């Protein structure tokens, strides 16, 4: 699973996140590829919730 797919599953608009906060996006992507997605979720749960509110994925 790619980082972009993961963010889509978490209902986060990765394109908006990447363009608005490229440094934070890259930092999180580097961590994501190094650990299991479930571990990433456990470690970043509160951050992911904030990102979901800031960059909601709108289904068309």
PQR file with spaces between the fields and no chain letter, atoms N, CA, C, O and H, PARSE charges and radii, in Angstrom:
ATOM       1  N    UNK     1       0.857   -1.178    0.000 -0.4000 1.5000
ATOM       2  CA   UNK     1       0.000    0.000    0.000 -0.0000 2.0000
ATOM       3  C    UNK     1       0.900    1.237    0.000  0.5500 1.7000
ATOM       4  O    UNK     1       1.854    1.338    0.771 -0.5500 1.4000
ATOM       5  N    UNK     2       0.566    2.161   -0.881 -0.4000 1.5000
ATOM       6  CA   UNK     2       1.337    3.401   -0.933 -0.0000 2.0000
ATOM       7  C    UNK     2       0.808    4.378    0.114  0.5500 1.7000
ATOM       8  O    UNK     2      -0.285    4.206    0.655 -0.5500 1.4000
ATOM       9  H    UNK     2      -0.209    2.078   -1.507  0.4000 1.0000
ATOM      10  N    UNK     3       1.602    5.399    0.385 -0.4000 1.5000
ATOM      11  CA   UNK     3       1.207    6.416    1.347 -0.0000 2.0000
ATOM      12  C    UNK     3      -0.049    7.145    0.862  0.5500 1.7000
ATOM      13  O    UNK     3      -0.922    7.490    1.659 -0.5500 1.4000
ATOM      14  H    UNK     3       2.489    5.539   -0.054  0.4000 1.0000
ATOM      15  N    UNK     4      -0.130    7.374   -0.449 -0.4000 1.5000
ATOM      16  CA   UNK     4      -1.293    8.056   -1.011 -0.0000 2.0000
ATOM      17  C    UNK     4      -2.560    7.217   -0.826  0.5500 1.7000
ATOM      18  O    UNK     4      -3.613    7.752   -0.476 -0.5500 1.4000
ATOM      19  H    UNK     4       0.579    7.094   -1.096  0.4000 1.0000
ATOM      20  N    UNK     5      -2.462    5.905   -1.059 -0.4000 1.5000
ATOM      21  CA   UNK     5      -3.608    5.007   -0.849 -0.0000 2.0000
ATOM      22  C    UNK     5      -4.011    4.992    0.623  0.5500 1.7000
ATOM      23  O    UNK     5      -5.196    4.988    0.956 -0.5500 1.4000
ATOM      24  H    UNK     5      -1.607    5.471   -1.343  0.4000 1.0000
ATOM      25  N    UNK     6      -3.020    4.983    1.482 -0.4000 1.5000
ATOM      26  CA   UNK     6      -3.287    4.992    2.921 -0.0000 2.0000
ATOM      27  C    UNK     6      -4.076    6.245    3.313  0.5500 1.7000
ATOM      28  O    UNK     6      -5.067    6.162    4.039 -0.5500 1.4000
ATOM      29  H    UNK     6      -2.058    4.986    1.211  0.4000 1.0000
ATOM      30  N    UNK     7      -3.627    7.402    2.826 -0.4000 1.5000
ATOM      31  CA   UNK     7      -4.325    8.646    3.152 -0.0000 2.0000
ATOM      32  C    UNK     7      -5.744    8.651    2.596  0.5500 1.7000
ATOM      33  O    UNK     7      -6.660    9.154    3.248 -0.5500 1.4000
ATOM      34  H    UNK     7      -2.822    7.470    2.236  0.4000 1.0000
ATOM      35  N    UNK     8      -5.939    8.098    1.401 -0.4000 1.5000
ATOM      36  CA   UNK     8      -7.295    7.989    0.845 -0.0000 2.0000
ATOM      37  C    UNK     8      -8.169    7.120    1.740  0.5500 1.7000
ATOM      38  O    UNK     8      -9.329    7.448    1.988 -0.5500 1.4000
ATOM      39  H    UNK     8      -5.196    7.690    0.871  0.4000 1.0000
ATOM      40  N    UNK     9      -7.610    6.003    2.228 -0.4000 1.5000
ATOM      41  CA   UNK     9      -8.367    5.120    3.130 -0.0000 2.0000
ATOM      42  C    UNK     9      -8.736    5.824    4.420  0.5500 1.7000
ATOM      43  O    UNK     9      -9.765    5.525    5.025 -0.5500 1.4000
ATOM      44  H    UNK     9      -6.667    5.736    2.026  0.4000 1.0000
ATOM      45  N    UNK    10      -7.896    6.761    4.841 -0.4000 1.5000
ATOM      46  CA   UNK    10      -8.164    7.527    6.059 -0.0000 2.0000
ATOM      47  C    UNK    10      -8.997    8.776    5.782  0.5500 1.7000
ATOM      48  O    UNK    10      -9.213    9.600    6.671 -0.5500 1.4000
ATOM      49  H    UNK    10      -7.060    7.004    4.349  0.4000 1.0000
ATOM      50  N    UNK    11      -9.467    8.910    4.523 -0.4000 1.5000
ATOM      51  CA   UNK    11     -10.317   10.024    4.089 -0.0000 2.0000
ATOM      52  C    UNK    11      -9.605   11.373    4.199  0.5500 1.7000
ATOM      53  O    UNK    11     -10.189   12.375    4.612 -0.5500 1.4000
ATOM      54  H    UNK    11      -9.291    8.242    3.800  0.4000 1.0000
ATOM      55  N    UNK    12      -8.319   11.365    3.815 -0.4000 1.5000
ATOM      56  CA   UNK    12      -7.510   12.582    3.798 -0.0000 2.0000
ATOM      57  C    UNK    12      -7.146   12.884    2.344  0.5500 1.7000
ATOM      58  O    UNK    12      -6.665   12.008    1.625 -0.5500 1.4000
ATOM      59  H    UNK    12      -7.845   10.551    3.479  0.4000 1.0000
ATOM      60  N    UNK    13      -7.374   14.107    1.925 -0.4000 1.5000
ATOM      61  CA   UNK    13      -7.032   14.535    0.572 -0.0000 2.0000
ATOM      62  C    UNK    13      -5.518   14.739    0.505  0.5500 1.7000
ATOM      63  O    UNK    13      -5.003   15.777    0.918 -0.5500 1.4000
ATOM      64  H    UNK    13      -7.764   14.818    2.509  0.4000 1.0000
ATOM      65  N    UNK    14      -4.817   13.737   -0.019 -0.4000 1.5000
ATOM      66  CA   UNK    14      -3.356   13.784   -0.018 -0.0000 2.0000
ATOM      67  C    UNK    14      -2.814   14.884   -0.933  0.5500 1.7000
ATOM      68  O    UNK    14      -1.742   15.428   -0.669 -0.5500 1.4000
ATOM      69  H    UNK    14      -5.236   12.893   -0.354  0.4000 1.0000
ATOM      70  N    UNK    15      -3.535   15.218   -1.995 -0.4000 1.5000
ATOM      71  CA   UNK    15      -3.070   16.270   -2.904 -0.0000 2.0000
ATOM      72  C    UNK    15      -3.073   17.632   -2.209  0.5500 1.7000
ATOM      73  O    UNK    15      -2.122   18.403   -2.342 -0.5500 1.4000
ATOM      74  H    UNK    15      -4.406   14.776   -2.209  0.4000 1.0000
ATOM      75  N    UNK    16      -4.130   17.923   -1.479 -0.4000 1.5000
ATOM      76  CA   UNK    16      -4.209   19.189   -0.745 -0.0000 2.0000
ATOM      77  C    UNK    16      -3.165   19.222    0.371  0.5500 1.7000
ATOM      78  O    UNK    16      -2.519   20.246    0.591 -0.5500 1.4000
ATOM      79  H    UNK    16      -4.902   17.297   -1.370  0.4000 1.0000
ATOM      80  N    UNK    17      -3.007   18.115    1.062 -0.4000 1.5000
ATOM      81  CA   UNK    17      -2.018   18.009    2.131 -0.0000 2.0000
ATOM      82  C    UNK    17      -0.612   18.224    1.575  0.5500 1.7000
ATOM      83  O    UNK    17       0.180   18.976    2.144 -0.5500 1.4000
ATOM      84  H    UNK    17      -3.532   17.283    0.883  0.4000 1.0000
ATOM      85  N    UNK    18      -0.309   17.563    0.467 -0.4000 1.5000
ATOM      86  CA   UNK    18       1.017   17.656   -0.133 -0.0000 2.0000
ATOM      87  C    UNK    18       1.319   19.073   -0.612  0.5500 1.7000
ATOM      88  O    UNK    18       2.440   19.553   -0.438 -0.5500 1.4000
ATOM      89  H    UNK    18      -0.952   16.952    0.005  0.4000 1.0000
ATOM      90  N    UNK    19       0.351   19.743   -1.204 -0.4000 1.5000
ATOM      91  CA   UNK    19       0.603   21.091   -1.715 -0.0000 2.0000
ATOM      92  C    UNK    19       0.646   22.134   -0.604  0.5500 1.7000
ATOM      93  O    UNK    19       1.374   23.121   -0.712 -0.5500 1.4000
ATOM      94  H    UNK    19      -0.559   19.353   -1.346  0.4000 1.0000
ATOM      95  N    UNK    20      -0.126   21.927    0.466 -0.4000 1.5000
ATOM      96  CA   UNK    20      -0.180   22.897    1.558 -0.0000 2.0000
ATOM      97  C    UNK    20       0.981   22.743    2.543  0.5500 1.7000
ATOM      98  O    UNK    20       1.490   23.736    3.062 -0.5500 1.4000
ATOM      99  H    UNK    20      -0.717   21.125    0.554  0.4000 1.0000
ATOM     100  N    UNK    21       1.401   21.501    2.801 -0.4000 1.5000
ATOM     101  CA   UNK    21       2.463   21.240    3.787 -0.0000 2.0000
ATOM     102  C    UNK    21       3.434   20.190    3.238  0.5500 1.7000
ATOM     103  O    UNK    21       3.478   19.067    3.742 -0.5500 1.4000
ATOM     104  H    UNK    21       0.988   20.694    2.379  0.4000 1.0000
ATOM     105  N    UNK    22       4.211   20.546    2.210 -0.4000 1.5000
ATOM     106  CA   UNK    22       5.068   19.537    1.570 -0.0000 2.0000
ATOM     107  C    UNK    22       6.124   18.925    2.492  0.5500 1.7000
ATOM     108  O    UNK    22       6.436   17.741    2.367 -0.5500 1.4000
ATOM     109  H    UNK    22       4.175   21.457    1.800  0.4000 1.0000
ATOM     110  N    UNK    23       6.667   19.703    3.401 -0.4000 1.5000
ATOM     111  CA   UNK    23       7.686   19.182    4.305 -0.0000 2.0000
ATOM     112  C    UNK    23       7.088   18.147    5.248  0.5500 1.7000
ATOM     113  O    UNK    23       7.656   17.069    5.427 -0.5500 1.4000
ATOM     114  H    UNK    23       6.413   20.665    3.503  0.4000 1.0000
ATOM     115  N    UNK    24       5.957   18.463    5.847 -0.4000 1.5000
ATOM     116  CA   UNK    24       5.282   17.536    6.757 -0.0000 2.0000
ATOM     117  C    UNK    24       4.847   16.273    6.020  0.5500 1.7000
ATOM     118  O    UNK    24       4.954   15.167    6.549 -0.5500 1.4000
ATOM     119  H    UNK    24       5.495   19.338    5.702  0.4000 1.0000
ATOM     120  N    UNK    25       4.359   16.450    4.800 -0.4000 1.5000
ATOM     121  CA   UNK    25       3.942   15.320    3.967 -0.0000 2.0000
ATOM     122  C    UNK    25       5.113   14.357    3.741  0.5500 1.7000
ATOM     123  O    UNK    25       4.975   13.148    3.925 -0.5500 1.4000
ATOM     124  H    UNK    25       4.272   17.349    4.370  0.4000 1.0000
ATOM     125  N    UNK    26       6.253   14.900    3.344 -0.4000 1.5000
ATOM     126  CA   UNK    26       7.428   14.064    3.078 -0.0000 2.0000
ATOM     127  C    UNK    26       7.940   13.382    4.347  0.5500 1.7000
ATOM     128  O    UNK    26       8.345   12.220    4.305 -0.5500 1.4000
ATOM     129  H    UNK    26       6.365   15.882    3.194  0.4000 1.0000
ATOM     130  N    UNK    27       7.923   14.099    5.477 -0.4000 1.5000
ATOM     131  CA   UNK    27       8.344   13.503    6.755 -0.0000 2.0000
ATOM     132  C    UNK    27       7.470   12.301    7.095  0.5500 1.7000
ATOM     133  O    UNK    27       7.975   11.245    7.477 -0.5500 1.4000
ATOM     134  H    UNK    27       7.594   15.042    5.511  0.4000 1.0000
ATOM     135  N    UNK    28       6.171   12.465    6.955 -0.4000 1.5000
ATOM     136  CA   UNK    28       5.251   11.374    7.283 -0.0000 2.0000
ATOM     137  C    UNK    28       5.392   10.220    6.292  0.5500 1.7000
ATOM     138  O    UNK    28       5.296    9.056    6.680 -0.5500 1.4000
ATOM     139  H    UNK    28       5.761   13.322    6.645  0.4000 1.0000
ATOM     140  N    UNK    29       5.618   10.532    5.027 -0.4000 1.5000
ATOM     141  CA   UNK    29       5.774    9.495    4.010 -0.0000 2.0000
ATOM     142  C    UNK    29       7.016    8.644    4.286  0.5500 1.7000
ATOM     143  O    UNK    29       6.976    7.425    4.125 -0.5500 1.4000
ATOM     144  H    UNK    29       5.697   11.478    4.712  0.4000 1.0000
ATOM     145  N    UNK    30       8.103    9.270    4.695 -0.4000 1.5000
ATOM     146  CA   UNK    30       9.342    8.544    5.015 -0.0000 2.0000
ATOM     147  C    UNK    30       9.098    7.576    6.174  0.5500 1.7000
ATOM     148  O    UNK    30       9.535    6.426    6.131 -0.5500 1.4000
ATOM     149  H    UNK    30       8.136   10.261    4.826  0.4000 1.0000
ATOM     150  N    UNK    31       8.406    8.040    7.196 -0.4000 1.5000
ATOM     151  CA   UNK    31       8.094    7.177    8.342 -0.0000 2.0000
ATOM     152  C    UNK    31       7.171    6.041    7.912  0.5500 1.7000
ATOM     153  O    UNK    31       7.368    4.893    8.308 -0.5500 1.4000
ATOM     154  H    UNK    31       8.051    8.974    7.232  0.4000 1.0000
ATOM     155  N    UNK    32       6.158    6.363    7.096 -0.4000 1.5000
ATOM     156  CA   UNK    32       5.182    5.367    6.663 -0.0000 2.0000
ATOM     157  C    UNK    32       5.841    4.187    5.949  0.5500 1.7000
ATOM     158  O    UNK    32       5.483    3.037    6.202 -0.5500 1.4000
ATOM     159  H    UNK    32       5.997    7.296    6.774  0.4000 1.0000
ATOM     160  N    UNK    33       6.796    4.458    5.064 -0.4000 1.5000
ATOM     161  CA   UNK    33       7.413    3.365    4.302 -0.0000 2.0000
ATOM     162  C    UNK    33       8.331    2.506    5.164  0.5500 1.7000
ATOM     163  O    UNK    33       8.724    1.416    4.750 -0.5500 1.4000
ATOM     164  H    UNK    33       7.087    5.393    4.859  0.4000 1.0000
ATOM     165  N    UNK    34       8.673    2.980    6.350 -0.4000 1.5000
ATOM     166  CA   UNK    34       9.576    2.235    7.224 -0.0000 2.0000
ATOM     167  C    UNK    34       8.859    1.315    8.203  0.5500 1.7000
ATOM     168  O    UNK    34       9.468    0.386    8.734 -0.5500 1.4000
ATOM     169  H    UNK    34       8.354    3.866    6.686  0.4000 1.0000
ATOM     170  N    UNK    35       7.574    1.560    8.451 -0.4000 1.5000
ATOM     171  CA   UNK    35       6.851    0.761    9.441 -0.0000 2.0000
ATOM     172  C    UNK    35       5.528    0.254    8.860  0.5500 1.7000
ATOM     173  O    UNK    35       5.101    0.686    7.789 -0.5500 1.4000
ATOM     174  H    UNK    35       7.080    2.315    8.020  0.4000 1.0000
ATOM     175  N    UNK    36       4.903   -0.646    9.567 -0.4000 1.5000
ATOM     176  CA   UNK    36       3.618   -1.217    9.162 -0.0000 2.0000
ATOM     177  C    UNK    36       2.524   -0.148    9.271  0.5500 1.7000
ATOM     178  O    UNK    36       2.552    0.670   10.191 -0.5500 1.4000
ATOM     179  H    UNK    36       5.249   -0.996   10.437  0.4000 1.0000
ATOM     180  N    UNK    37       1.566   -0.150    8.344 -0.4000 1.5000
ATOM     181  CA   UNK    37       0.491    0.852    8.391 -0.0000 2.0000
ATOM     182  C    UNK    37      -0.267    0.908    9.726  0.5500 1.7000
ATOM     183  O    UNK    37      -0.655    1.990   10.168 -0.5500 1.4000
ATOM     184  H    UNK    37       1.544   -0.815    7.597  0.4000 1.0000
ATOM     185  N    UNK    38      -0.477   -0.235   10.362 -0.4000 1.5000
ATOM     186  CA   UNK    38      -1.177   -0.228   11.654 -0.0000 2.0000
ATOM     187  C    UNK    38      -0.341    0.459   12.732  0.5500 1.7000
ATOM     188  O    UNK    38      -0.883    1.164   13.582 -0.5500 1.4000
ATOM     189  H    UNK    38      -0.162   -1.113   10.003  0.4000 1.0000
ATOM     190  N    UNK    39       0.961    0.259   12.699 -0.4000 1.5000
ATOM     191  CA   UNK    39       1.847    0.937   13.647 -0.0000 2.0000
ATOM     192  C    UNK    39       1.864    2.438   13.378  0.5500 1.7000
ATOM     193  O    UNK    39       1.880    3.248   14.305 -0.5500 1.4000
ATOM     194  H    UNK    39       1.401   -0.314   12.007  0.4000 1.0000
ATOM     195  N    UNK    40       1.862    2.791   12.110 -0.4000 1.5000
ATOM     196  CA   UNK    40       1.829    4.206   11.737 -0.0000 2.0000
ATOM     197  C    UNK    40       0.555    4.852   12.268  0.5500 1.7000
ATOM     198  O    UNK    40       0.594    5.949   12.824 -0.5500 1.4000
ATOM     199  H    UNK    40       1.850    2.133   11.357  0.4000 1.0000
ATOM     200  N    UNK    41      -0.568    4.172   12.094 -0.4000 1.5000
ATOM     201  CA   UNK    41      -1.852    4.692   12.582 -0.0000 2.0000
ATOM     202  C    UNK    41      -1.816    4.875   14.096  0.5500 1.7000
ATOM     203  O    UNK    41      -2.273    5.895   14.612 -0.5500 1.4000
ATOM     204  H    UNK    41      -0.599    3.281   11.642  0.4000 1.0000
ATOM     205  N    UNK    42      -1.279    3.895   14.799 -0.4000 1.5000
ATOM     206  CA   UNK    42      -1.215    3.985   16.263 -0.0000 2.0000
ATOM     207  C    UNK    42      -0.339    5.156   16.704  0.5500 1.7000
ATOM     208  O    UNK    42      -0.668    5.858   17.660 -0.5500 1.4000
ATOM     209  H    UNK    42      -0.908    3.067   14.379  0.4000 1.0000
ATOM     210  N    UNK    43       0.762    5.361   16.014 -0.4000 1.5000
ATOM     211  CA   UNK    43       1.687    6.435   16.378 -0.0000 2.0000
ATOM     212  C    UNK    43       1.158    7.820   16.020  0.5500 1.7000
ATOM     213  O    UNK    43       1.422    8.789   16.732 -0.5500 1.4000
ATOM     214  H    UNK    43       1.029    4.791   15.237  0.4000 1.0000
ATOM     215  N    UNK    44       0.421    7.917   14.932 -0.4000 1.5000
ATOM     216  CA   UNK    44       0.003    9.222   14.396 -0.0000 2.0000
ATOM     217  C    UNK    44      -1.499    9.468   14.484  0.5500 1.7000
ATOM     218  O    UNK    44      -2.029   10.316   13.767 -0.5500 1.4000
ATOM     219  H    UNK    44       0.206    7.129   14.354  0.4000 1.0000
ATOM     220  N    UNK    45      -2.185    8.740   15.349 -0.4000 1.5000
ATOM     221  CA   UNK    45      -3.643    8.804   15.412 -0.0000 2.0000
ATOM     222  C    UNK    45      -4.184   10.233   15.550  0.5500 1.7000
ATOM     223  O    UNK    45      -5.068   10.634   14.793 -0.5500 1.4000
ATOM     224  H    UNK    45      -1.754    8.050   15.931  0.4000 1.0000
ATOM     225  N    UNK    46      -3.666   10.989   16.498 -0.4000 1.5000
ATOM     226  CA   UNK    46      -4.177   12.341   16.724 -0.0000 2.0000
ATOM     227  C    UNK    46      -3.819   13.269   15.560  0.5500 1.7000
ATOM     228  O    UNK    46      -4.616   14.128   15.182 -0.5500 1.4000
ATOM     229  H    UNK    46      -2.948   10.663   17.113  0.4000 1.0000
ATOM     230  N    UNK    47      -2.644   13.100   15.004 -0.4000 1.5000
ATOM     231  CA   UNK    47      -2.243   13.895   13.848 -0.0000 2.0000
ATOM     232  C    UNK    47      -3.119   13.572   12.641  0.5500 1.7000
ATOM     233  O    UNK    47      -3.519   14.473   11.903 -0.5500 1.4000
ATOM     234  H    UNK    47      -1.997   12.403   15.311  0.4000 1.0000
ATOM     235  N    UNK    48      -3.415   12.299   12.440 -0.4000 1.5000
ATOM     236  CA   UNK    48      -4.283   11.896   11.328 -0.0000 2.0000
ATOM     237  C    UNK    48      -5.676   12.490   11.470  0.5500 1.7000
ATOM     238  O    UNK    48      -6.271   12.913   10.479 -0.5500 1.4000
ATOM     239  H    UNK    48      -3.090   11.567   13.039  0.4000 1.0000
ATOM     240  N    UNK    49      -6.200   12.527   12.681 -0.4000 1.5000
ATOM     241  CA   UNK    49      -7.523   13.123   12.897 -0.0000 2.0000
ATOM     242  C    UNK    49      -7.520   14.600   12.533  0.5500 1.7000
ATOM     243  O    UNK    49      -8.469   15.095   11.924 -0.5500 1.4000
ATOM     244  H    UNK    49      -5.717   12.183   13.486  0.4000 1.0000
ATOM     245  N    UNK    50      -6.444   15.310   12.908 -0.4000 1.5000
ATOM     246  CA   UNK    50      -6.340   16.729   12.559 -0.0000 2.0000
ATOM     247  C    UNK    50      -6.230   16.915   11.046  0.5500 1.7000
ATOM     248  O    UNK    50      -6.832   17.829   10.481 -0.5500 1.4000
ATOM     249  H    UNK    50      -5.674   14.908   13.403  0.4000 1.0000
ATOM     250  N    UNK    51      -5.460   16.047   10.397 -0.4000 1.5000
ATOM     251  CA   UNK    51      -5.316   16.132    8.944 -0.0000 2.0000
ATOM     252  C    UNK    51      -6.639   15.844    8.247  0.5500 1.7000
ATOM     253  O    UNK    51      -6.958   16.474    7.239 -0.5500 1.4000
ATOM     254  H    UNK    51      -4.971   15.305   10.855  0.4000 1.0000
ATOM     255  N    UNK    52      -7.405   14.903    8.771 -0.4000 1.5000
ATOM     256  CA   UNK    52      -8.705   14.561    8.188 -0.0000 2.0000
ATOM     257  C    UNK    52      -9.652   15.763    8.238  0.5500 1.7000
ATOM     258  O    UNK    52     -10.430   15.991    7.312 -0.5500 1.4000
ATOM     259  H    UNK    52      -7.145   14.391    9.589  0.4000 1.0000
ATOM     260  N    UNK    53      -9.575   16.523    9.321 -0.4000 1.5000
ATOM     261  CA   UNK    53     -10.427   17.712    9.440 -0.0000 2.0000
ATOM     262  C    UNK    53      -9.947   18.839    8.524  0.5500 1.7000
ATOM     263  O    UNK    53     -10.756   19.559    7.939 -0.5500 1.4000
ATOM     264  H    UNK    53      -8.942   16.338   10.073  0.4000 1.0000
ATOM     265  N    UNK    54      -8.629   18.984    8.404 -0.4000 1.5000
ATOM     266  CA   UNK    54      -8.059   20.075    7.611 -0.0000 2.0000
ATOM     267  C    UNK    54      -8.118   19.801    6.111  0.5500 1.7000
ATOM     268  O    UNK    54      -8.347   20.714    5.318 -0.5500 1.4000
ATOM     269  H    UNK    54      -7.971   18.399    8.879  0.4000 1.0000
ATOM     270  N    UNK    55      -7.909   18.537    5.720 -0.4000 1.5000
ATOM     271  CA   UNK    55      -7.883   18.152    4.299 -0.0000 2.0000
ATOM     272  C    UNK    55      -8.876   17.009    4.041  0.5500 1.7000
ATOM     273  O    UNK    55      -8.460   15.889    3.742 -0.5500 1.4000
ATOM     274  H    UNK    55      -7.723   17.795    6.364  0.4000 1.0000
ATOM     275  N    UNK    56     -10.169   17.281    4.152 -0.4000 1.5000
ATOM     276  CA   UNK    56     -11.149   16.192    3.966 -0.0000 2.0000
ATOM     277  C    UNK    56     -11.173   15.712    2.521  0.5500 1.7000
ATOM     278  O    UNK    56     -11.052   16.503    1.585 -0.5500 1.4000
ATOM     279  H    UNK    56     -10.506   18.190    4.394  0.4000 1.0000
ATOM     280  N    UNK    57     -11.330   14.415    2.358 -0.4000 1.5000
ATOM     281  CA   UNK    57     -11.458   13.824    1.033 -0.0000 2.0000
ATOM     282  C    UNK    57     -12.928   13.871    0.641  0.5500 1.7000
ATOM     283  O    UNK    57     -13.775   13.252    1.285 -0.5500 1.4000
ATOM     284  H    UNK    57     -11.428   13.773    3.118  0.4000 1.0000
ATOM     285  N    UNK    58     -13.215   14.599   -0.401 -0.4000 1.5000
ATOM     286  CA   UNK    58     -14.583   14.750   -0.887 -0.0000 2.0000
ATOM     287  C    UNK    58     -14.799   13.715   -1.985  0.5500 1.7000
ATOM     288  O    UNK    58     -14.155   13.775   -3.032 -0.5500 1.4000
ATOM     289  H    UNK    58     -12.527   15.102   -0.924  0.4000 1.0000
ATOM     290  N    UNK    59     -15.706   12.764   -1.749 -0.4000 1.5000
ATOM     291  CA   UNK    59     -16.022   11.765   -2.771 -0.0000 2.0000
ATOM     292  C    UNK    59     -16.946   12.379   -3.809  0.5500 1.7000
ATOM     293  O    UNK    59     -17.943   13.018   -3.474 -0.5500 1.4000
ATOM     294  H    UNK    59     -16.229   12.715   -0.899  0.4000 1.0000
ATOM     295  N    UNK    60     -16.599   12.175   -5.076 -0.4000 1.5000
ATOM     296  CA   UNK    60     -17.454   12.724   -6.120 -0.0000 2.0000
ATOM     297  C    UNK    60     -18.348   11.665   -6.701  0.5500 1.7000
ATOM     298  O    UNK    60     -19.141   11.950   -7.599 -0.5500 1.4000
ATOM     299  H    UNK    60     -15.789   11.656   -5.348  0.4000 1.0000
